[in-house]
Amino acid sequence: MKNSEYALDTISINLFGLALQKEQKIEDALKILRLNKYLYPDPWFTHLNYAETLVKVGQTDEAIEIFRNRPKVKPDDHRTRERLEELVN
């Protein structure tokens, strides 16, 4: 029997990662957001929030790769395209 009381969905995990980031626990936030991206690879925001956190720790090259791949999944996402241009230029 599955107990939904302990189920964590992608939004809950994402919010936890962002809360850690807000508390300046960036390395912990990276771990949580990486896990979320692994567990839930389809929602675009899992990748974007992870990429933005990578930028905060100076891992811009990896973030750029994520931003380059997202338009393939969500081609109408202008925010991603603009952010990629900012990072590349």
URCOR-V501502 format. One record per run of one state. SS is the DSSP state (H for helix, E for strand, C for the rest). FROM is the first residue (numbers start at 1). TO is the last residue. If there is no record, write none. Layout:
SS:FROM:TO
SS:FROM:TO
This chain:
C:1:3
H:4:6
C:7:9
H:10:22
C:23:25
H:26:39
C:40:43
H:44:56
C:57:59
H:60:73
C:74:77
H:78:88
C:89:89
